[in-house]
Amino acid sequence: MQSYTVKPAKGVRGEIRVPGDKSISHRSIMFGSIANGVTRVSGFLRGEDALSTLAAFRAMGVQVDDDGETLTIHGKGLHGLEEPTDVLDCGNSGTSMRLLTGLLSGQGFFSVLTGDKYLRARPMKRVVGPLAKMGARISGRAGGDKAPLAIQGSKLKGIEYDSPVSSAQVKSAIMLAGLYAEGETVVREPHLSRDHSERMLRHFGVSVETFPGGVRLSGGQELSGRDIVVPGDISSAAFFMVAALIVPGSDLLIRGVGINPTRTGIIDILKGMGANLELVDPREEAGEPVADIRVRHSNLKAMEISGELVPRAIDEFPAICVAASLAEGTTVVSGASELRVKETDRIAAMADNLRRAGVTVEETPDGMRITGAGTLKGCAADSFGDHRIAMSMMVAGLAAKGETSVSDVDCIATSFPGFAELLEEVAKR
């Protein structure tokens, strides 16, 4: 397990691009594979998580050509996937496992999903439960709550499901099963979660209706192959946005970032804290809004983060915690218990690391209180095997006094290969 040492920076400056959006990359493979005809994907994220999804569909007989720039997916149609001859390994990817569980529930074959030790510890009942109501036959450890999951494809029926959590993974898993179900499938959630599945299904020609608080679609609809341009991942851009905000003398332009309104909670939160941040040249590509983001160093102020902001920024909270650690006042996060069941317990992990850096942090069951420290001190940080914790603490190190070492940074490859090199490129010494 490799560690990484970060030295303080005197500015974060330049013009960069971040890797393709992870959520959209996953879905481009899944939807392209069950579409009729050819789908071409440019900007695909070649991180370990998305590659786990790619490997799974190749194992089910889908031909995917890769010339290093573009993926060409030869779709097999809604019912053309083949029974895999081995267990499908989702690695560290919760998106792969949860969405595949929905998609595989309606197939005419048997399959098994597993993952690494972190993924095998994550809760799966949140998708297994509603899928069972549709007629899915799924078994797993801990009463079906933990992987490995064994799925015997079966005949499904549409349901109306009121999800207790706002989760795009839960919603998307049920929608994918809904494509194979008889009748109509409806999913409602407390707050709107990211809507990449809805947008991409429409791009592939599927009729999807959205309404306040939910989404519905009818089963049996065929998908048609399409060209997809994957925008830069705002979750990856978030680390550089925060880096530029907290290091004096910074002025950074991040090109071609996806600004889907269900994902821009990070922008709303940082602007609420007083960030000097602007969207340049907003445009649309393959059904997704895109813009360049310019960020300059800012004196941040604490704020309360709760309600609908939480699901719109759920993956960016480790980076937000770093911004809060240097904001004036006490930032209060609530309604974010979902953070405790990510790759690690991100509330506990960030509280632990920020305390090491000299920040006063109080944990609550569904959030935390972070009192801005004014200055951070270099420390020995622990990634807990979580890519977003690792990257957040590397960003914190740029604004700290003294060196910061971060343990086990190999996990960063799941979502952002080359992160350390890009961070060093824009960090001025």
PEURKA-V517381 format. One record per residue. N is the residue number from 1. PHI is phi in radians with two decimals (NA if undefined). Layout:
BEGIN
n=N phi=PHI
n=N phi=PHI
END
This chain:
BEGIN
n=1 phi=NA
n=2 phi=-1.48
n=3 phi=-1.86
n=4 phi=-2.41
n=5 phi=-1.90
n=6 phi=-1.97
n=7 phi=-1.79
n=8 phi=-1.01
n=9 phi=-1.96
n=10 phi=-1.81
n=11 phi=2.81
n=12 phi=-2.13
n=13 phi=-2.42
n=14 phi=2.37
n=15 phi=-2.36
n=16 phi=-2.38
n=17 phi=-2.15
n=18 phi=-1.83
n=19 phi=-1.05
n=20 phi=-1.06
n=21 phi=-1.05
n=22 phi=-1.19
n=23 phi=-1.05
n=24 phi=-1.24
n=25 phi=-1.08
n=26 phi=-0.94
n=27 phi=-1.19
n=28 phi=-1.08
n=29 phi=-1.21
n=30 phi=-1.08
n=31 phi=-1.27
n=32 phi=-1.09
n=33 phi=-1.23
n=34 phi=-1.76
n=35 phi=-1.56
n=36 phi=-1.56
n=37 phi=1.66
n=38 phi=-1.74
n=39 phi=-2.07
n=40 phi=-1.95
n=41 phi=-2.12
n=42 phi=-1.95
n=43 phi=1.43
n=44 phi=-1.04
n=45 phi=-1.34
n=46 phi=-1.62
n=47 phi=-1.65
n=48 phi=-1.08
n=49 phi=-1.08
n=50 phi=-1.16
n=51 phi=-1.20
n=52 phi=-1.12
n=53 phi=-1.11
n=54 phi=-1.03
n=55 phi=-1.10
n=56 phi=-1.09
n=57 phi=-1.31
n=58 phi=-1.09
n=59 phi=-1.19
n=60 phi=-1.81
n=61 phi=1.55
n=62 phi=-1.53
n=63 phi=-1.48
n=64 phi=-2.22
n=65 phi=-1.62
n=66 phi=-2.35
n=67 phi=-1.69
n=68 phi=1.62
n=69 phi=-2.00
n=70 phi=-2.25
n=71 phi=-1.64
n=72 phi=-1.99
n=73 phi=-1.79
n=74 phi=-1.64
n=75 phi=-1.07
n=76 phi=-1.81
n=77 phi=1.46
n=78 phi=-1.04
n=79 phi=-2.08
n=80 phi=-1.74
n=81 phi=-1.15
n=82 phi=-1.88
n=83 phi=-1.09
n=84 phi=-1.21
n=85 phi=-1.52
n=86 phi=-2.49
n=87 phi=-1.11
n=88 phi=-1.57
n=89 phi=-1.71
n=90 phi=-1.54
n=91 phi=1.07
n=92 phi=-1.78
n=93 phi=-1.63
n=94 phi=-1.14
n=95 phi=-1.08
n=96 phi=-1.00
n=97 phi=-1.16
n=98 phi=-1.23
n=99 phi=-1.23
n=100 phi=-1.11
n=101 phi=-1.02
n=102 phi=-1.17
n=103 phi=-1.14
n=104 phi=-1.32
n=105 phi=-1.07
n=106 phi=-1.76
n=107 phi=-1.42
n=108 phi=-1.68
n=109 phi=-2.63
n=110 phi=-1.72
n=111 phi=-2.64
n=112 phi=-2.29
n=113 phi=-1.96
n=114 phi=-2.40
n=115 phi=-2.87
n=116 phi=-1.32
n=117 phi=-1.09
n=118 phi=-1.26
n=119 phi=-1.20
n=120 phi=-1.21
n=121 phi=-1.67
n=122 phi=-1.52
n=123 phi=-1.28
n=124 phi=-2.01
n=125 phi=-1.08
n=126 phi=-1.06
n=127 phi=-1.77
n=128 phi=-1.07
n=129 phi=-1.02
n=130 phi=-1.13
n=131 phi=-1.13
n=132 phi=-1.07
n=133 phi=-1.12
n=134 phi=-1.47
n=135 phi=1.85
n=136 phi=-1.19
n=137 phi=-1.98
n=138 phi=-2.26
n=139 phi=-2.26
n=140 phi=-2.93
n=141 phi=-1.13
n=142 phi=0.93
n=143 phi=1.20
n=144 phi=1.60
n=145 phi=-1.55
n=146 phi=-2.27
n=147 phi=-1.27
n=148 phi=-1.17
n=149 phi=-1.95
n=150 phi=-1.82
n=151 phi=-2.15
n=152 phi=-1.73
n=153 phi=-0.93
n=154 phi=-2.63
n=155 phi=-1.32
n=156 phi=-1.93
n=157 phi=-2.19
n=158 phi=-1.17
n=159 phi=-2.37
n=160 phi=-1.86
n=161 phi=-2.22
n=162 phi=-1.70
n=163 phi=-1.29
n=164 phi=-1.29
n=165 phi=-2.16
n=166 phi=-1.55
n=167 phi=-2.46
n=168 phi=-1.14
n=169 phi=-1.17
n=170 phi=-1.10
n=171 phi=-1.01
n=172 phi=-1.19
n=173 phi=-1.07
n=174 phi=-1.21
n=175 phi=-1.12
n=176 phi=-1.12
n=177 phi=-1.09
n=178 phi=-1.08
n=179 phi=-1.09
n=180 phi=-1.76
n=181 phi=-1.63
n=182 phi=-1.41
n=183 phi=1.58
n=184 phi=-1.80
n=185 phi=-2.02
n=186 phi=-2.21
n=187 phi=-2.17
n=188 phi=-2.02
n=189 phi=-2.50
n=190 phi=-1.03
n=191 phi=-2.36
n=192 phi=-1.12
n=193 phi=-1.60
n=194 phi=-0.95
n=195 phi=-2.00
n=196 phi=-1.06
n=197 phi=-1.12
n=198 phi=-1.04
n=199 phi=-1.10
n=200 phi=-1.28
n=201 phi=-1.04
n=202 phi=-1.09
n=203 phi=-1.04
n=204 phi=-1.53
n=205 phi=1.65
n=206 phi=-1.55
n=207 phi=-1.46
n=208 phi=-2.18
n=209 phi=-1.81
n=210 phi=-1.90
n=211 phi=-2.51
n=212 phi=-0.94
n=213 phi=1.58
n=214 phi=-3.01
n=215 phi=-2.59
n=216 phi=-2.49
n=217 phi=-2.66
n=218 phi=-1.76
n=219 phi=-1.29
n=220 phi=1.47
n=221 phi=-1.32
n=222 phi=-1.52
n=223 phi=-1.79
n=224 phi=-2.00
n=225 phi=-0.95
n=226 phi=-2.48
n=227 phi=-1.54
n=228 phi=-2.26
n=229 phi=-1.88
n=230 phi=-1.50
n=231 phi=-1.30
n=232 phi=-1.06
n=233 phi=-1.39
n=234 phi=-1.13
n=235 phi=-1.16
n=236 phi=-1.35
n=237 phi=-1.10
n=238 phi=-0.97
n=239 phi=-1.13
n=240 phi=-1.35
n=241 phi=-1.05
n=242 phi=-1.16
n=243 phi=-1.02
n=244 phi=-1.18
n=245 phi=-1.22
n=246 phi=-1.65
n=247 phi=-1.79
n=248 phi=-0.97
n=249 phi=1.45
n=250 phi=-1.68
n=251 phi=-2.75
n=252 phi=-2.25
n=253 phi=-2.01
n=254 phi=-1.94
n=255 phi=-1.49
n=256 phi=1.06
n=257 phi=-1.70
n=258 phi=-1.17
n=259 phi=-2.13
n=260 phi=-0.89
n=261 phi=-1.06
n=262 phi=-1.38
n=263 phi=-2.08
n=264 phi=-1.64
n=265 phi=-0.97
n=266 phi=-1.05
n=267 phi=-1.19
n=268 phi=-1.10
n=269 phi=-1.16
n=270 phi=-1.12
n=271 phi=-1.14
n=272 phi=-1.09
n=273 phi=-1.53
n=274 phi=1.74
n=275 phi=-1.19
n=276 phi=-1.50
n=277 phi=-2.45
n=278 phi=-2.36
n=279 phi=-1.64
n=280 phi=-1.96
n=281 phi=0.94
n=282 phi=-1.12
n=283 phi=-2.73
n=284 phi=-2.20
n=285 phi=-2.37
n=286 phi=0.92
n=287 phi=1.49
n=288 phi=-2.06
n=289 phi=-1.24
n=290 phi=-2.39
n=291 phi=-2.75
n=292 phi=-1.57
n=293 phi=-2.09
n=294 phi=-1.88
n=295 phi=-2.27
n=296 phi=-2.16
n=297 phi=-0.94
n=298 phi=-2.48
n=299 phi=-1.53
n=300 phi=-1.54
n=301 phi=-2.14
n=302 phi=-1.14
n=303 phi=-2.65
n=304 phi=-1.65
n=305 phi=-2.12
n=306 phi=-2.78
n=307 phi=1.07
n=308 phi=-1.21
n=309 phi=-1.14
n=310 phi=-1.12
n=311 phi=-1.13
n=312 phi=-1.40
n=313 phi=-2.45
n=314 phi=-1.06
n=315 phi=-1.40
n=316 phi=-1.67
n=317 phi=-1.07
n=318 phi=-1.00
n=319 phi=-1.19
n=320 phi=-1.07
n=321 phi=-1.05
n=322 phi=-1.16
n=323 phi=-1.05
n=324 phi=-1.11
n=325 phi=-1.18
n=326 phi=-2.04
n=327 phi=-1.54
n=328 phi=-1.35
n=329 phi=1.78
n=330 phi=-1.97
n=331 phi=-1.51
n=332 phi=-1.99
n=333 phi=-1.91
n=334 phi=-2.46
n=335 phi=1.26
n=336 phi=-2.09
n=337 phi=-1.08
n=338 phi=-0.98
n=339 phi=-1.11
n=340 phi=-1.38
n=341 phi=-2.14
n=342 phi=-1.51
n=343 phi=-0.93
n=344 phi=-2.51
n=345 phi=-1.31
n=346 phi=-1.25
n=347 phi=-1.16
n=348 phi=-1.13
n=349 phi=-1.15
n=350 phi=-1.24
n=351 phi=-1.05
n=352 phi=-1.04
n=353 phi=-1.18
n=354 phi=-1.16
n=355 phi=-1.09
n=356 phi=-1.07
n=357 phi=-1.54
n=358 phi=1.59
n=359 phi=-1.73
n=360 phi=-1.47
n=361 phi=-2.31
n=362 phi=-2.08
n=363 phi=-1.42
n=364 phi=-2.22
n=365 phi=-0.97
n=366 phi=-2.11
n=367 phi=2.99
n=368 phi=-2.88
n=369 phi=-2.08
n=370 phi=-2.05
n=371 phi=-1.69
n=372 phi=-0.96
n=373 phi=-1.62
n=374 phi=1.44
n=375 phi=-2.39
n=376 phi=-1.82
n=377 phi=-1.91
n=378 phi=-1.03
n=379 phi=-2.69
n=380 phi=-1.68
n=381 phi=-1.68
n=382 phi=-2.04
n=383 phi=-1.34
n=384 phi=0.97
n=385 phi=1.24
n=386 phi=-1.97
n=387 phi=-1.01
n=388 phi=-1.29
n=389 phi=-1.16
n=390 phi=-1.04
n=391 phi=-1.15
n=392 phi=-1.07
n=393 phi=-1.28
n=394 phi=-1.17
n=395 phi=-1.12
n=396 phi=-1.01
n=397 phi=-1.07
n=398 phi=-1.15
n=399 phi=-1.82
n=400 phi=-1.56
n=401 phi=-1.61
n=402 phi=1.67
n=403 phi=-1.43
n=404 phi=-2.09
n=405 phi=-1.88
n=406 phi=-2.10
n=407 phi=-1.42
n=408 phi=0.86
n=409 phi=-1.58
n=410 phi=-1.02
n=411 phi=-1.09
n=412 phi=-1.05
n=413 phi=-1.10
n=414 phi=-1.11
n=415 phi=-2.26
n=416 phi=-2.56
n=417 phi=-1.01
n=418 phi=1.47
n=419 phi=-1.05
n=420 phi=-1.05
n=421 phi=-1.14
n=422 phi=-1.20
n=423 phi=-1.12
n=424 phi=-1.19
n=425 phi=-1.11
n=426 phi=-1.72
n=427 phi=-1.44
n=428 phi=-1.61
n=429 phi=-1.84
END
